[in-house]
Amino acid sequence: MHAVVLVGGFGTRLRPLTLTTPKPLLPVGNVALLERLMISLAAGGVTDAVLSLGFKPEPFLRAFPSNVCAGVKLTYAVEDRPLDTAGAIGFAARVAGIHKQDDPFLVANGDVLTGLNVAKFVEFHKSSAAQGTIHLTPVEDPSQYGVVETTADGRVLRFVEKPAAGQTSSRHINAGRYVFEVSALDRMPGVAPMSIERETFPAMVADSVLYAYATSDYWIDAGRPDTYVRANTDLIDRGVAPAISAQAKIAKSATVTRSVIGEDCQVGENARVVGSVLLNGARIGENAIVVDSAVMGQVGAFAQVTSCLVGQGGEVRSGAVLRDAKVPEPI
């Protein structure tokens, strides 16, 4: 089975981390976000994936020089201008030759990590005779999202954007995984910008060919600073990944709690790292405190950082106290 993976964003919300590393290649539990996504797709039967990119593929070629990730063969579709979601899917699918095949194909948002059983998702799609099927996930407060209403058998009735109290009984939102029949590409020419949420899906609803598959599996959009950090710490809570790389150097007097520590990281004497991610090359000085943060650069001695992003080359001076900051501040 083929997949289109949408990784064309510039990672603006995660700057300065993404100034040097494309968002899909940022580590989650010391494994690239893209690789974790590919592992889940491969388990569901995906053999080939085309990465829909809005920039040059060189960082991905360096990361995966054999053009294989988690056993999935990679190709690249590089847009010469932003095509939005449906435009990107249509363009990438044609670059990869998906439009010439008969089997359904999968689409995945590159920011999302989920425990969804892809094989069961595809099986549901086939059994419903849908042209397209959306994965849905429940949320506590639907007023902050666009929710999806369906019939008992899963046919999508309508989308309700940020519903007011009493406007809908649904708590399910678009979870960023889709299955499409190749015929759906007729709705996504891929030659001009087009939104799948605002254009393609409403047209499919009007034709009664869009279905939804709701599950309560683990799900997180790792594209924001807080959720990127949480995606890492969630892996510790779930026992999915070892927290500390064997190559990291951590002083015996330092305290590391519920945090992910990458290779070539150093944590100084009496330092405390709590609920955070130290990426390859991070340096934490003696007596420094790092809480709910992601660090590529340096945090000086006795400094305190909370809910911060410190990019490669970024330096928090000794004794500084920062909260909700980005170092260096993106321009």
Phi and psi in degrees as GROMACS dihedral restraints (atoms count N, CA, C in turn):
[ dihedral_restraints ]
;  ai    aj    ak    al  type     phi  dphi    fc
    3     4     5     6     1   -98.2    20    10
    4     5     6     7     1   155.4    20    10
    6     7     8     9     1  -138.6    20    10
    7     8     9    10     1   146.8    20    10
    9    10    11    12     1  -106.6    20    10
   10    11    12    13     1   124.4    20    10
   12    13    14    15     1  -112.6    20    10
   13    14    15    16     1   120.3    20    10
   15    16    17    18     1   -85.8    20    10
   16    17    18    19     1   104.8    20    10
   18    19    20    21     1  -129.7    20    10
   19    20    21    22     1    31.6    20    10
   21    22    23    24     1   -85.8    20    10
   22    23    24    25     1    -4.6    20    10
   24    25    26    27     1   -71.1    20    10
   25    26    27    28     1   161.8    20    10
   27    28    29    30     1   -94.5    20    10
   28    29    30    31     1     2.5    20    10
   30    31    32    33     1    65.1    20    10
   31    32    33    34     1    34.6    20    10
   33    34    35    36     1   -57.9    20    10
   34    35    36    37     1   -40.6    20    10
   36    37    38    39     1   -68.2    20    10
   37    38    39    40     1   -23.1    20    10
   39    40    41    42     1  -100.6    20    10
   40    41    42    43     1    10.2    20    10
   42    43    44    45     1   -66.1    20    10
   43    44    45    46     1   143.4    20    10
   45    46    47    48     1   -89.8    20    10
   46    47    48    49     1     1.8    20    10
   48    49    50    51     1   -58.5    20    10
   49    50    51    52     1   -39.6    20    10
   51    52    53    54     1   -84.9    20    10
   52    53    54    55     1     1.7    20    10
   54    55    56    57     1   -70.0    20    10
   55    56    57    58     1   -24.5    20    10
   57    58    59    60     1  -118.1    20    10
   58    59    60    61     1   -18.8    20    10
   60    61    62    63     1  -134.0    20    10
   61    62    63    64     1   122.3    20    10
   63    64    65    66     1   -57.0    20    10
   64    65    66    67     1   142.4    20    10
   66    67    68    69     1   -49.3    20    10
   67    68    69    70     1   -45.0    20    10
   69    70    71    72     1   -63.9    20    10
   70    71    72    73     1   -16.7    20    10
   72    73    74    75     1   -99.8    20    10
   73    74    75    76     1    -0.5    20    10
   75    76    77    78     1   -65.4    20    10
   76    77    78    79     1   141.6    20    10
   78    79    80    81     1   -78.4    20    10
   79    80    81    82     1   142.8    20    10
   81    82    83    84     1  -124.8    20    10
   82    83    84    85     1   111.7    20    10
   84    85    86    87     1    63.0    20    10
   85    86    87    88     1    38.6    20    10
   87    88    89    90     1    63.8    20    10
   88    89    90    91     1    18.3    20    10
   90    91    92    93     1  -129.9    20    10
   91    92    93    94     1   136.1    20    10
   93    94    95    96     1   -54.7    20    10
   94    95    96    97     1   140.1    20    10
   96    97    98    99     1   -51.0    20    10
   97    98    99   100     1   -44.6    20    10
   99   100   101   102     1   -61.5    20    10
  100   101   102   103     1   -40.0    20    10
  102   103   104   105     1   -66.9    20    10
  103   104   105   106     1   -39.3    20    10
  105   106   107   108     1   -62.8    20    10
  106   107   108   109     1   -40.6    20    10
  108   109   110   111     1   -62.3    20    10
  109   110   111   112     1   -44.1    20    10
  111   112   113   114     1   -65.5    20    10
  112   113   114   115     1   -33.7    20    10
  114   115   116   117     1   -60.2    20    10
  115   116   117   118     1   -43.6    20    10
  117   118   119   120     1   -69.2    20    10
  118   119   120   121     1   -37.5    20    10
  120   121   122   123     1   -67.6    20    10
  121   122   123   124     1   -42.8    20    10
  123   124   125   126     1   -61.9    20    10
  124   125   126   127     1   -37.8    20    10
  126   127   128   129     1   -63.8    20    10
  127   128   129   130     1   -23.2    20    10
  129   130   131   132     1   -95.8    20    10
  130   131   132   133     1     5.6    20    10
  132   133   134   135     1   106.1    20    10
  133   134   135   136     1     4.0    20    10
  135   136   137   138     1   -75.9    20    10
  136   137   138   139     1   129.0    20    10
  138   139   140   141     1  -111.1    20    10
  139   140   141   142     1   -25.7    20    10
  141   142   143   144     1  -135.8    20    10
  142   143   144   145     1   136.9    20    10
  144   145   146   147     1  -136.2    20    10
  145   146   147   148     1   137.7    20    10
  147   148   149   150     1  -106.9    20    10
  148   149   150   151     1   127.0    20    10
  150   151   152   153     1   -89.7    20    10
  151   152   153   154     1   121.1    20    10
  153   154   155   156     1   -86.8    20    10
  154   155   156   157     1   109.6    20    10
  156   157   158   159     1  -115.8    20    10
  157   158   159   160     1   147.5    20    10
  159   160   161   162     1  -106.1    20    10
  160   161   162   163     1    10.5    20    10
  162   163   164   165     1  -151.6    20    10
  163   164   165   166     1   178.7    20    10
  165   166   167   168     1   -64.6    20    10
  166   167   168   169     1   147.5    20    10
  168   169   170   171     1   -86.0    20    10
  169   170   171   172     1     2.5    20    10
  171   172   173   174     1   -53.6    20    10
  172   173   174   175     1   -43.8    20    10
  174   175   176   177     1   -60.2    20    10
  175   176   177   178     1   -33.2    20    10
  177   178   179   180     1   -74.0    20    10
  178   179   180   181     1   -37.2    20    10
  180   181   182   183     1   -64.2    20    10
  181   182   183   184     1   -37.1    20    10
  183   184   185   186     1   -69.3    20    10
  184   185   186   187     1   -38.2    20    10
  186   187   188   189     1   -71.4    20    10
  187   188   189   190     1   -34.2    20    10
  189   190   191   192     1  -131.2    20    10
  190   191   192   193     1    72.2    20    10
  192   193   194   195     1   -63.2    20    10
  193   194   195   196     1   -21.7    20    10
  195   196   197   198     1   -89.4    20    10
  196   197   198   199     1     2.8    20    10
  198   199   200   201     1    59.4    20    10
  199   200   201   202     1    33.5    20    10
  201   202   203   204     1  -134.7    20    10
  202   203   204   205     1   132.9    20    10
  204   205   206   207     1  -132.8    20    10
  205   206   207   208     1   119.9    20    10
  207   208   209   210     1    54.3    20    10
  208   209   210   211     1    34.6    20    10
  210   211   212   213     1    84.2    20    10
  211   212   213   214     1    -1.5    20    10
  213   214   215   216     1   -99.4    20    10
  214   215   216   217     1   129.5    20    10
  216   217   218   219     1   -74.2    20    10
  217   218   219   220     1   131.4    20    10
  219   220   221   222     1  -106.1    20    10
  220   221   222   223     1   139.2    20    10
  222   223   224   225     1  -129.7    20    10
  223   224   225   226     1   170.5    20    10
  225   226   227   228     1  -130.4    20    10
  226   227   228   229     1   136.7    20    10
  228   229   230   231     1  -122.0    20    10
  229   230   231   232     1   108.2    20    10
  231   232   233   234     1  -104.3    20    10
  232   233   234   235     1   116.0    20    10
  234   235   236   237     1   -74.8    20    10
  235   236   237   238     1   142.4    20    10
  237   238   239   240     1   -89.8    20    10
  238   239   240   241     1    -4.7    20    10
  240   241   242   243     1  -159.6    20    10
  241   242   243   244     1   154.7    20    10
  243   244   245   246     1   -61.7    20    10
  244   245   246   247     1   129.9    20    10
  246   247   248   249     1  -111.1    20    10
  247   248   249   250     1     2.8    20    10
  249   250   251   252     1    62.7    20    10
  250   251   252   253     1  -176.2    20    10
  252   253   254   255     1   -67.9    20    10
  253   254   255   256     1   -55.9    20    10
  255   256   257   258     1   -66.8    20    10
  256   257   258   259     1   -37.8    20    10
  258   259   260   261     1   -61.8    20    10
  259   260   261   262     1   -41.6    20    10
  261   262   263   264     1   -66.2    20    10
  262   263   264   265     1   -40.9    20    10
  264   265   266   267     1   -63.7    20    10
  265   266   267   268     1   -46.6    20    10
  267   268   269   270     1   -62.7    20    10
  268   269   270   271     1   -42.1    20    10
  270   271   272   273     1   -65.6    20    10
  271   272   273   274     1   -49.8    20    10
  273   274   275   276     1   -64.6    20    10
  274   275   276   277     1   -39.7    20    10
  276   277   278   279     1   -61.8    20    10
  277   278   279   280     1   -37.0    20    10
  279   280   281   282     1   -74.8    20    10
  280   281   282   283     1   -37.7    20    10
  282   283   284   285     1   -58.6    20    10
  283   284   285   286     1   -39.7    20    10
  285   286   287   288     1   -84.7    20    10
  286   287   288   289     1    -4.5    20    10
  288   289   290   291     1    79.4    20    10
  289   290   291   292     1    13.4    20    10
  291   292   293   294     1   -63.6    20    10
  292   293   294   295     1   -31.7    20    10
  294   295   296   297     1   -65.1    20    10
  295   296   297   298     1   -13.9    20    10
  297   298   299   300     1   -95.8    20    10
  298   299   300   301     1     0.5    20    10
  300   301   302   303     1  -103.4    20    10
  301   302   303   304     1   171.1    20    10
  303   304   305   306     1  -103.1    20    10
  304   305   306   307     1   -27.1    20    10
  306   307   308   309     1   -76.6    20    10
  307   308   309   310     1   152.9    20    10
  309   310   311   312     1   -64.5    20    10
  310   311   312   313     1   159.7    20    10
  312   313   314   315     1  -130.8    20    10
  313   314   315   316     1   158.5    20    10
  315   316   317   318     1  -101.7    20    10
  316   317   318   319     1   148.7    20    10
  318   319   320   321     1  -124.3    20    10
  319   320   321   322     1   134.3    20    10
  321   322   323   324     1  -131.8    20    10
  322   323   324   325     1   133.4    20    10
  324   325   326   327     1   -75.0    20    10
  325   326   327   328     1   123.9    20    10
  327   328   329   330     1   -68.0    20    10
  328   329   330   331     1   -11.8    20    10
  330   331   332   333     1   -83.4    20    10
  331   332   333   334     1   -16.8    20    10
  333   334   335   336     1   -97.5    20    10
  334   335   336   337     1   133.3    20    10
  336   337   338   339     1  -112.4    20    10
  337   338   339   340     1   133.0    20    10
  339   340   341   342     1  -150.2    20    10
  340   341   342   343     1   153.4    20    10
  342   343   344   345     1   -88.3    20    10
  343   344   345   346     1    12.1    20    10
  345   346   347   348     1   -52.1    20    10
  346   347   348   349     1   134.4    20    10
  348   349   350   351     1   -81.4    20    10
  349   350   351   352     1   101.9    20    10
  351   352   353   354     1   -62.5    20    10
  352   353   354   355     1   -39.3    20    10
  354   355   356   357     1   -61.6    20    10
  355   356   357   358     1   -42.7    20    10
  357   358   359   360     1   -68.1    20    10
  358   359   360   361     1   -35.0    20    10
  360   361   362   363     1   -60.1    20    10
  361   362   363   364     1   -48.2    20    10
  363   364   365   366     1   -65.8    20    10
  364   365   366   367     1   -38.9    20    10
  366   367   368   369     1   -61.6    20    10
  367   368   369   370     1   -42.4    20    10
  369   370   371   372     1   -62.3    20    10
  370   371   372   373     1   -44.0    20    10
  372   373   374   375     1   -56.8    20    10
  373   374   375   376     1   -46.8    20    10
  375   376   377   378     1   -65.4    20    10
  376   377   378   379     1   -37.9    20    10
  378   379   380   381     1   -70.7    20    10
  379   380   381   382     1   -24.2    20    10
  381   382   383   384     1   -88.3    20    10
  382   383   384   385     1    -7.7    20    10
  384   385   386   387     1    57.4    20    10
  385   386   387   388     1    33.6    20    10
  387   388   389   390     1   -81.6    20    10
  388   389   390   391     1   158.0    20    10
  390   391   392   393     1   -83.7    20    10
  391   392   393   394     1   -29.3    20    10
  393   394   395   396     1  -150.1    20    10
  394   395   396   397     1   148.4    20    10
  396   397   398   399     1  -134.8    20    10
  397   398   399   400     1   134.4    20    10
  399   400   401   402     1  -105.1    20    10
  400   401   402   403     1   137.8    20    10
  402   403   404   405     1   -81.3    20    10
  403   404   405   406     1   133.2    20    10
  405   406   407   408     1  -116.1    20    10
  406   407   408   409     1   149.2    20    10
  408   409   410   411     1  -133.8    20    10
  409   410   411   412     1   145.5    20    10
  411   412   413   414     1   -81.7    20    10
  412   413   414   415     1   149.8    20    10
  414   415   416   417     1  -130.2    20    10
  415   416   417   418     1   155.3    20    10
  417   418   419   420     1   -70.4    20    10
  418   419   420   421     1   -43.6    20    10
  420   421   422   423     1  -118.3    20    10
  421   422   423   424     1    92.6    20    10
  423   424   425   426     1   -68.3    20    10
  424   425   426   427     1   -12.6    20    10
  426   427   428   429     1   -66.6    20    10
  427   428   429   430     1   -13.6    20    10
  429   430   431   432     1   -96.5    20    10
  430   431   432   433     1     3.2    20    10
  432   433   434   435     1  -134.4    20    10
  433   434   435   436     1   174.7    20    10
  435   436   437   438     1   -94.7    20    10
  436   437   438   439     1   117.1    20    10
  438   439   440   441     1   -98.3    20    10
  439   440   441   442     1   163.7    20    10
  441   442   443   444     1  -121.0    20    10
  442   443   444   445     1   128.6    20    10
  444   445   446   447     1  -103.5    20    10
  445   446   447   448     1   137.9    20    10
  447   448   449   450     1  -135.3    20    10
  448   449   450   451     1   165.4    20    10
  450   451   452   453     1   -80.0    20    10
  451   452   453   454     1   175.4    20    10
  453   454   455   456     1   -61.4    20    10
  454   455   456   457     1   -31.7    20    10
  456   457   458   459     1   -91.6    20    10
  457   458   459   460     1     5.0    20    10
  459   460   461   462     1   102.6    20    10
  460   461   462   463     1    -3.4    20    10
  462   463   464   465     1   -69.2    20    10
  463   464   465   466     1   133.2    20    10
  465   466   467   468     1   -75.9    20    10
  466   467   468   469     1   128.4    20    10
  468   469   470   471     1   -95.8    20    10
  469   470   471   472     1   -43.8    20    10
  471   472   473   474     1  -168.7    20    10
  472   473   474   475     1   164.1    20    10
  474   475   476   477     1  -109.9    20    10
  475   476   477   478     1   136.0    20    10
  477   478   479   480     1  -122.2    20    10
  478   479   480   481     1   113.1    20    10
  480   481   482   483     1   -83.3    20    10
  481   482   483   484     1   122.6    20    10
  483   484   485   486     1    42.9    20    10
  484   485   486   487     1    65.8    20    10
  486   487   488   489     1   -66.1    20    10
  487   488   489   490     1   142.8    20    10
  489   490   491   492     1   -77.4    20    10
  490   491   492   493     1   164.1    20    10
  492   493   494   495     1   -56.1    20    10
  493   494   495   496     1   130.7    20    10
  495   496   497   498     1    84.5    20    10
  496   497   498   499     1    -4.2    20    10
  498   499   500   501     1   -77.4    20    10
  499   500   501   502     1   -26.4    20    10
  501   502   503   504     1  -155.0    20    10
  502   503   504   505     1   153.8    20    10
  504   505   506   507     1   -96.6    20    10
  505   506   507   508     1    -5.5    20    10
  507   508   509   510     1   -77.0    20    10
  508   509   510   511     1   142.8    20    10
  510   511   512   513     1  -119.4    20    10
  511   512   513   514     1    13.0    20    10
  513   514   515   516     1   -98.8    20    10
  514   515   516   517     1   136.6    20    10
  516   517   518   519     1  -121.6    20    10
  517   518   519   520     1   162.1    20    10
  519   520   521   522     1   -61.5    20    10
  520   521   522   523     1   122.4    20    10
  522   523   524   525     1   -98.4    20    10
  523   524   525   526     1     4.5    20    10
  525   526   527   528     1    82.7    20    10
  526   527   528   529     1    20.6    20    10
  528   529   530   531     1  -129.1    20    10
  529   530   531   532     1   133.8    20    10
  531   532   533   534     1  -135.5    20    10
  532   533   534   535     1   152.3    20    10
  534   535   536   537     1  -120.9    20    10
  535   536   537   538     1   133.2    20    10
  537   538   539   540     1  -128.1    20    10
  538   539   540   541     1   144.7    20    10
  540   541   542   543     1   -74.7    20    10
  541   542   543   544     1   152.9    20    10
  543   544   545   546     1   -59.0    20    10
  544   545   546   547     1   -30.0    20    10
  546   547   548   549     1   -60.5    20    10
  547   548   549   550     1   -23.8    20    10
  549   550   551   552     1   -65.7    20    10
  550   551   552   553     1   -20.6    20    10
  552   553   554   555     1   -66.2    20    10
  553   554   555   556     1   -19.8    20    10
  555   556   557   558     1   -62.0    20    10
  556   557   558   559     1   -24.9    20    10
  558   559   560   561     1   -86.9    20    10
  559   560   561   562     1    -8.3    20    10
  561   562   563   564     1  -131.0    20    10
  562   563   564   565     1    78.8    20    10
  564   565   566   567     1   -61.1    20    10
  565   566   567   568     1   -29.7    20    10
  567   568   569   570     1    77.3    20    10
  568   569   570   571     1    19.8    20    10
  570   571   572   573     1  -113.4    20    10
  571   572   573   574     1    -6.4    20    10
  573   574   575   576     1  -152.8    20    10
  574   575   576   577     1   159.0    20    10
  576   577   578   579     1   -58.3    20    10
  577   578   579   580     1   135.8    20    10
  579   580   581   582     1  -154.3    20    10
  580   581   582   583     1   135.5    20    10
  582   583   584   585     1   -95.2    20    10
  583   584   585   586     1   128.0    20    10
  585   586   587   588     1   -71.1    20    10
  586   587   588   589     1   -33.3    20    10
  588   589   590   591     1   -73.9    20    10
  589   590   591   592     1   -40.0    20    10
  591   592   593   594     1   -93.7    20    10
  592   593   594   595     1   -21.4    20    10
  594   595   596   597     1  -119.5    20    10
  595   596   597   598     1   -58.0    20    10
  597   598   599   600     1   -67.4    20    10
  598   599   600   601     1   -51.3    20    10
  600   601   602   603     1   -62.2    20    10
  601   602   603   604     1   -46.3    20    10
  603   604   605   606     1   -58.3    20    10
  604   605   606   607     1   -37.1    20    10
  606   607   608   609     1   -66.5    20    10
  607   608   609   610     1   -37.1    20    10
  609   610   611   612     1   -70.0    20    10
  610   611   612   613     1   -37.1    20    10
  612   613   614   615     1   -62.0    20    10
  613   614   615   616     1   -43.1    20    10
  615   616   617   618     1   -61.4    20    10
  616   617   618   619     1   -30.2    20    10
  618   619   620   621     1   -93.9    20    10
  619   620   621   622     1     4.1    20    10
  621   622   623   624     1    59.2    20    10
  622   623   624   625     1    37.2    20    10
  624   625   626   627     1  -119.3    20    10
  625   626   627   628     1     8.0    20    10
  627   628   629   630     1  -108.0    20    10
  628   629   630   631     1   127.4    20    10
  630   631   632   633     1  -120.3    20    10
  631   632   633   634     1   169.5    20    10
  633   634   635   636     1  -136.9    20    10
  634   635   636   637     1   147.7    20    10
  636   637   638   639     1  -125.1    20    10
  637   638   639   640     1   108.3    20    10
  639   640   641   642     1   -97.8    20    10
  640   641   642   643     1   132.7    20    10
  642   643   644   645     1  -137.5    20    10
  643   644   645   646     1   165.9    20    10
  645   646   647   648     1  -112.2    20    10
  646   647   648   649     1    28.0    20    10
  648   649   650   651     1   -63.4    20    10
  649   650   651   652     1   164.3    20    10
  651   652   653   654     1   -54.5    20    10
  652   653   654   655     1   138.4    20    10
  654   655   656   657     1  -154.6    20    10
  655   656   657   658     1   134.8    20    10
  657   658   659   660     1  -153.5    20    10
  658   659   660   661     1   138.0    20    10
  660   661   662   663     1   -91.4    20    10
  661   662   663   664     1   108.0    20    10
  663   664   665   666     1   -88.3    20    10
  664   665   666   667     1    19.2    20    10
  666   667   668   669     1   -89.7    20    10
  667   668   669   670     1     1.8    20    10
  669   670   671   672     1  -114.2    20    10
  670   671   672   673     1   158.4    20    10
  672   673   674   675     1   -53.9    20    10
  673   674   675   676     1   -48.0    20    10
  675   676   677   678     1   -68.3    20    10
  676   677   678   679     1   -40.5    20    10
  678   679   680   681     1   -77.0    20    10
  679   680   681   682     1   -27.0    20    10
  681   682   683   684     1   -63.5    20    10
  682   683   684   685     1   -47.0    20    10
  684   685   686   687     1   -62.5    20    10
  685   686   687   688     1   -43.1    20    10
  687   688   689   690     1   -66.4    20    10
  688   689   690   691     1   -34.4    20    10
  690   691   692   693     1   -59.5    20    10
  691   692   693   694     1   -35.8    20    10
  693   694   695   696     1   -70.7    20    10
  694   695   696   697     1   -49.2    20    10
  696   697   698   699     1   -69.7    20    10
  697   698   699   700     1   -28.1    20    10
  699   700   701   702     1   -60.1    20    10
  700   701   702   703     1   -36.4    20    10
  702   703   704   705     1   -63.5    20    10
  703   704   705   706     1   -34.0    20    10
  705   706   707   708     1   -67.1    20    10
  706   707   708   709     1   -47.2    20    10
  708   709   710   711     1   -60.2    20    10
  709   710   711   712     1   -35.1    20    10
  711   712   713   714     1   -88.0    20    10
  712   713   714   715     1    -3.7    20    10
  714   715   716   717     1    68.6    20    10
  715   716   717   718     1    26.3    20    10
  717   718   719   720     1   -84.8    20    10
  718   719   720   721     1   -34.9    20    10
  720   721   722   723     1  -136.8    20    10
  721   722   723   724     1   147.0    20    10
  723   724   725   726     1   -66.0    20    10
  724   725   726   727     1   143.4    20    10
  726   727   728   729     1   -83.5    20    10
  727   728   729   730     1   -33.5    20    10
  729   730   731   732     1  -123.0    20    10
  730   731   732   733     1   124.8    20    10
  732   733   734   735     1   -65.2    20    10
  733   734   735   736     1   143.3    20    10
  735   736   737   738     1   -66.4    20    10
  736   737   738   739     1   -19.7    20    10
  738   739   740   741     1   -88.0    20    10
  739   740   741   742     1    -6.9    20    10
  741   742   743   744     1   -73.2    20    10
  742   743   744   745     1   149.1    20    10
  744   745   746   747     1  -112.6    20    10
  745   746   747   748     1   110.0    20    10
  747   748   749   750     1  -120.6    20    10
  748   749   750   751     1   122.5    20    10
  750   751   752   753     1   -59.9    20    10
  751   752   753   754     1   145.7    20    10
  753   754   755   756     1   -61.6    20    10
  754   755   756   757     1   -29.6    20    10
  756   757   758   759     1   -86.3    20    10
  757   758   759   760     1    -5.8    20    10
  759   760   761   762     1   -77.3    20    10
  760   761   762   763     1   155.8    20    10
  762   763   764   765     1  -121.1    20    10
  763   764   765   766     1   123.2    20    10
  765   766   767   768     1  -118.3    20    10
  766   767   768   769     1   118.5    20    10
  768   769   770   771     1  -124.0    20    10
  769   770   771   772     1   121.9    20    10
  771   772   773   774     1    47.6    20    10
  772   773   774   775     1    50.0    20    10
  774   775   776   777     1  -134.2    20    10
  775   776   777   778     1   156.8    20    10
  777   778   779   780     1  -106.8    20    10
  778   779   780   781     1   126.8    20    10
  780   781   782   783     1  -119.9    20    10
  781   782   783   784     1   121.5    20    10
  783   784   785   786     1   -86.3    20    10
  784   785   786   787     1  -176.3    20    10
  786   787   788   789     1   -65.7    20    10
  787   788   789   790     1   156.3    20    10
  789   790   791   792     1    51.9    20    10
  790   791   792   793     1    36.0    20    10
  792   793   794   795     1  -104.0    20    10
  793   794   795   796     1   148.3    20    10
  795   796   797   798     1  -129.2    20    10
  796   797   798   799     1   133.6    20    10
  798   799   800   801     1  -123.8    20    10
  799   800   801   802     1   121.2    20    10
  801   802   803   804     1   -79.3    20    10
  802   803   804   805     1   176.8    20    10
  804   805   806   807     1   -57.6    20    10
  805   806   807   808     1   134.7    20    10
  807   808   809   810     1    61.7    20    10
  808   809   810   811     1    12.2    20    10
  810   811   812   813     1   -74.8    20    10
  811   812   813   814     1   156.5    20    10
  813   814   815   816     1  -127.9    20    10
  814   815   816   817     1   129.7    20    10
  816   817   818   819     1  -123.8    20    10
  817   818   819   820     1   118.8    20    10
  819   820   821   822     1  -129.3    20    10
  820   821   822   823     1   125.2    20    10
  822   823   824   825     1    55.1    20    10
  823   824   825   826     1    39.3    20    10
  825   826   827   828     1  -130.9    20    10
  826   827   828   829     1   174.3    20    10
  828   829   830   831     1  -126.1    20    10
  829   830   831   832     1   121.7    20    10
  831   832   833   834     1  -105.1    20    10
  832   833   834   835     1   115.6    20    10
  834   835   836   837     1   -88.1    20    10
  835   836   837   838     1   164.6    20    10
  837   838   839   840     1   -48.1    20    10
  838   839   840   841     1   124.4    20    10
  840   841   842   843     1    97.7    20    10
  841   842   843   844     1    -4.3    20    10
  843   844   845   846     1   -66.4    20    10
  844   845   846   847     1   146.1    20    10
  846   847   848   849     1  -130.1    20    10
  847   848   849   850     1   122.8    20    10
  849   850   851   852     1  -115.5    20    10
  850   851   852   853     1   119.4    20    10
  852   853   854   855     1   -74.3    20    10
  853   854   855   856     1   171.0    20    10
  855   856   857   858     1   -62.9    20    10
  856   857   858   859     1   140.5    20    10
  858   859   860   861     1    62.2    20    10
  859   860   861   862     1    11.5    20    10
  861   862   863   864     1   -77.5    20    10
  862   863   864   865     1   156.5    20    10
  864   865   866   867     1  -126.9    20    10
  865   866   867   868     1   125.0    20    10
  867   868   869   870     1  -124.0    20    10
  868   869   870   871     1   119.3    20    10
  870   871   872   873     1  -129.6    20    10
  871   872   873   874     1   131.3    20    10
  873   874   875   876     1    51.2    20    10
  874   875   876   877     1    41.4    20    10
  876   877   878   879     1  -131.2    20    10
  877   878   879   880     1   164.7    20    10
  879   880   881   882     1  -122.2    20    10
  880   881   882   883     1   126.8    20    10
  882   883   884   885     1  -128.0    20    10
  883   884   885   886     1   124.6    20    10
  885   886   887   888     1  -103.7    20    10
  886   887   888   889     1   -31.1    20    10
  888   889   890   891     1   -96.3    20    10
  889   890   891   892     1  -134.9    20    10
  891   892   893   894     1  -119.9    20    10
  892   893   894   895     1   139.7    20    10
  894   895   896   897     1  -118.0    20    10
  895   896   897   898     1   118.2    20    10
  897   898   899   900     1   -71.1    20    10
  898   899   900   901     1   168.4    20    10
  900   901   902   903     1   -58.0    20    10
  901   902   903   904     1   138.0    20    10
  903   904   905   906     1    65.0    20    10
  904   905   906   907     1     6.6    20    10
  906   907   908   909     1   -76.8    20    10
  907   908   909   910     1   157.3    20    10
  909   910   911   912     1  -131.0    20    10
  910   911   912   913     1   121.8    20    10
  912   913   914   915     1  -125.9    20    10
  913   914   915   916     1   133.8    20    10
  915   916   917   918     1  -133.2    20    10
  916   917   918   919     1   128.7    20    10
  918   919   920   921     1    53.3    20    10
  919   920   921   922     1    48.5    20    10
  921   922   923   924     1  -119.3    20    10
  922   923   924   925     1   159.0    20    10
  924   925   926   927     1  -117.3    20    10
  925   926   927   928     1   124.8    20    10
  927   928   929   930     1  -117.8    20    10
  928   929   930   931     1   111.0    20    10
  930   931   932   933     1   -80.1    20    10
  931   932   933   934     1   175.1    20    10
  933   934   935   936     1   -61.6    20    10
  934   935   936   937     1   128.9    20    10
  936   937   938   939     1    84.9    20    10
  937   938   939   940     1   -10.1    20    10
  939   940   941   942     1   -74.2    20    10
  940   941   942   943     1   143.7    20    10
  942   943   944   945     1  -136.7    20    10
  943   944   945   946     1   123.0    20    10
  945   946   947   948     1   -93.7    20    10
  946   947   948   949     1   119.0    20    10
  948   949   950   951     1   -66.2    20    10
  949   950   951   952     1   156.2    20    10
  951   952   953   954     1   -57.7    20    10
  952   953   954   955     1   133.6    20    10
  954   955   956   957     1    81.8    20    10
  955   956   957   958     1    -5.4    20    10
  957   958   959   960     1   -69.1    20    10
  958   959   960   961     1   151.2    20    10
  960   961   962   963     1  -124.3    20    10
  961   962   963   964     1   114.3    20    10
  963   964   965   966     1  -126.5    20    10
  964   965   966   967     1   143.5    20    10
  966   967   968   969     1  -138.8    20    10
  967   968   969   970     1   136.3    20    10
  969   970   971   972     1    53.4    20    10
  970   971   972   973     1    39.9    20    10
  972   973   974   975     1  -112.4    20    10
  973   974   975   976     1   159.4    20    10
  975   976   977   978     1  -122.2    20    10
  976   977   978   979     1   128.8    20    10
  978   979   980   981     1  -129.4    20    10
  979   980   981   982     1   117.9    20    10
  981   982   983   984     1   -71.6    20    10
  982   983   984   985     1   158.1    20    10
  984   985   986   987     1   -67.3    20    10
  985   986   987   988     1   122.2    20    10
  987   988   989   990     1   -60.2    20    10
  988   989   990   991     1   140.9    20    10
